[in-house]
């Protein structure tokens, strides 16, 4: 997955680029609005993180130019301006989301994932293909889950939790990240809802099978794999 980071503050570039690369993303940096327009128009990115205050074009102008040329790549506008009208203006210029500085990297990561999931990648179409790990299959279009020949009934939250794991096989997901993506950014970080739902999900997809897929990584979180 390729991300275009449009930012002229080197401290923020280093922080975001390092974090995204650690998560497996390829990051290209544009430091001016004109450079962002040129790179973004190529359509090679799954998400654009766009600073509003740039040395030449304003982030709003960048957004408007990209949209006017038919670029549908999800745009997350990142800025220190936190007034409601600033957010409204940013969204109306064509941004898909608006995030204010300073920010937590976990939240930035969760918002990127949400944008990618909404758009289903660079073609703007939702991804309803089946996900499969071992004999566990999840169908995003019919919302059916099967393990082998057995159909598994899940609640909407259980389904969202399972889909998150199956889209990132082998990746350790922290409780904070799961809370942000499945329950929303305002979820209470002290709640044990993640552990409760993990237990429920394990009971349904793992307990009756020799191969256990949902693993606990002590001190870090959870992951799904066949190791």
C-alpha positions in Angstrom: 0.0 0.0 0.0 1.4 3.4 -1.1 0.7 6.6 0.8 1.5 10.1 -0.3 2.5 12.4 2.6 2.3 16.1 1.8 4.0 17.9 4.6 6.8 20.6 4.8 7.6 20.2 8.6 10.5 17.8 8.7 9.7 16.7 12.3 6.3 15.5 11.3 7.6 13.9 8.1 10.1 11.9 10.1 7.5 10.9 12.7 4.8 9.8 10.3 7.1 8.3 7.7 8.9 6.1 10.3 5.6 5.0 11.9 3.9 4.1 8.5 6.9 2.3 7.2 7.0 0.2 10.4 3.4 -0.7 9.6 4.3 -2.0 6.2 3.3 1.1 4.1 5.4 2.6 1.3 5.6 6.3 1.9 6.4 9.0 -0.6 6.8 12.6 0.6 5.8 15.8 -1.2 6.9 19.1 0.4 5.0 21.6 -1.7 1.4 21.8 -3.0 2.5 21.7 -6.7 4.6 18.6 -6.1 1.5 17.0 -4.4 -0.8 17.8 -7.3 1.7 16.3 -9.8 2.3 13.1 -7.8 -1.4 12.7 -6.7 -2.6 13.0 -10.3 -0.6 9.9 -11.2 -3.2 7.8 -9.2 -0.6 5.5 -7.7 -1.5 6.0 -4.0 -4.1 4.4 -1.8 -4.3 7.4 0.6 -3.0 11.0 0.6 -2.2 12.7 3.9 -2.3 16.4 3.2 -1.1 19.3 5.3 -3.1 22.4 5.0 -0.3 25.0 5.4 2.1 24.5 2.6 4.7 27.0 1.2 3.1 27.5 -2.2 -0.5 26.2 -2.6 -2.9 25.9 0.4 -3.9 22.4 1.2 -7.5 23.3 0.2 -6.2 24.3 -3.3 -4.3 21.0 -3.6 -7.4 19.1 -2.7 -9.6 21.0 -5.1 -7.2 20.6 -8.0 -6.9 16.9 -7.5 -10.6 16.4 -7.3 -11.2 18.6 -10.4 -8.9 16.3 -12.4 -10.8 13.2 -11.4 -8.5 11.9 -8.7 -10.6 9.8 -6.2 -7.8 8.8 -3.9 -8.9 9.2 -0.2 -7.5 12.4 1.3 -6.9 12.9 5.0 -6.3 16.6 5.7 -3.9 17.1 8.6 -3.7 20.6 10.1 -3.3 22.7 13.3 -6.5 24.5 12.5 -9.2 23.1 14.7 -12.2 25.5 14.3 -15.4 23.9 13.1 -15.5 26.1 10.1 -12.0 25.1 9.1 -13.1 21.4 9.2 -16.2 22.2 7.2 -14.1 24.0 4.6 -11.6 21.2 4.4 -14.3 18.6 3.9 -16.1 20.6 1.3 -12.9 21.1 -0.7 -12.9 17.4 -1.3 -11.1 15.9 1.7 -12.5 12.6 3.1 -11.4 13.2 6.7 -9.9 16.0 8.7 -7.5 15.5 11.6 -5.9 18.2 13.8 -2.4 18.5 15.1 -1.0 17.4 17.6 -2.3 13.9 17.0 -1.7 10.3 18.2 -0.1 8.0 15.6 -2.5 5.2 16.5 -5.5 7.4 15.6 -3.8 8.5 12.4 -3.2 4.8 11.5 -6.8 3.9 12.3 -8.2 6.7 10.2 -6.0 5.7 7.2 -7.3 2.1 7.5 -10.9 3.3 7.6 -10.4 5.4 4.5 -8.9 2.5 2.6 -11.7 0.2 3.7 -14.3 2.6 2.5 -12.8 3.1 -0.9 -11.6 -0.5 -1.3 -8.2 0.6 -2.6 -7.4 2.9 -5.5 -10.3 2.1 -7.8 -13.0 3.5 -5.5 -14.9 0.2 -5.3 -15.7 -1.6 -2.1 -13.7 -4.8 -1.6 -16.2 -7.7 -1.1 -13.9 -10.5 -1.9 -13.7 -13.5 0.4 -11.0 -13.5 3.0 -9.5 -16.8 3.9 -7.1 -18.0 6.6 -6.7 -21.8 6.8 -10.3 -23.2 6.6 -11.8 -20.0 8.0 -13.7 -17.9 5.3 -15.3 -14.5 5.6 -17.4 -13.1 2.9 -17.7 -9.3 3.1 -20.6 -9.1 0.7 -23.0 -11.7 2.2 -21.5 -11.3 5.8 -21.2 -15.1 5.9 -18.5 -16.8 8.0 -17.6 -20.4 7.7 -15.0 -22.7 9.2 -14.8 -25.7 6.9 -18.3 -26.7 6.2 -19.7 -25.1 9.3 -21.5 -21.7 9.2 -20.6 -19.5 12.1 -23.1 -16.9 13.4 -21.5 -13.6 14.5 -22.9 -10.4 15.8 -22.0 -7.2 13.8 -19.2 -6.3 16.2 -17.8 -9.8 16.2 -17.9 -9.7 12.4 -16.1 -6.4 12.2 -13.4 -7.7 14.7 -12.9 -10.8 12.7 -12.6 -8.9 9.4 -10.0 -6.6 10.9 -7.8 -9.6 11.9 -8.3 -11.4 8.6 -7.3 -8.3 6.6 -4.0 -8.2 8.5 -3.0 -11.8 9.0 0.1 -12.3 11.2 0.0 -8.7 12.4 -0.2 -7.9 16.1 -3.0 -5.5 16.9 -3.1 -3.7 20.2 -6.2 -3.2 22.2 -6.1 0.5 21.6 -6.0 0.0 17.9 -8.8 -2.5 18.0 -10.9 -0.1 20.1 -10.3 2.8 17.7 -11.1 0.8 14.5 -14.0 -1.4 15.7 -15.6 0.8 18.4 -14.7 4.3 17.3 -12.2 6.9 18.5 -14.1 7.9 21.6 -14.1 4.4 23.1 -13.0 4.3 26.7 -9.4 3.0 26.7 -9.9 1.4 30.2 -12.8 -0.8 29.1 -12.4 -4.5 28.8 -14.7 -4.8 25.8 -11.9 -6.0 23.5 -11.0 -8.9 25.8 -14.7 -9.8 26.2 -15.2 -9.9 22.4 -12.0 -11.8 21.8 -13.2 -14.5 24.1 -16.5 -14.7 22.4 -14.9 -14.8 19.0 -12.5 -17.5 20.0 -15.4 -19.6 21.4 -17.1 -19.5 18.0 -14.1 -19.8 15.6 -11.5 -21.8 17.5 -12.8 -23.8 20.5 -14.1 -26.7 18.4 -11.0 -27.0 16.2 -7.5 -28.3 16.6 -5.9 -25.5 14.7 -6.2 -22.3 16.7 -6.1 -19.1 14.7 -6.6 -16.2 17.1 -3.5 -15.8 19.2 -2.6 -13.7 22.3 0.7 -11.9 22.1 1.3 -11.1 25.8 2.1 -7.4 26.5 1.2 -6.4 22.9 -2.3 -7.6 21.8 -3.7 -10.2 19.5 -3.1 -11.6 16.0 -4.5 -14.2 13.7 -2.3 -16.7 11.8 -1.8 -20.4 11.3 1.6 -20.7 13.0 
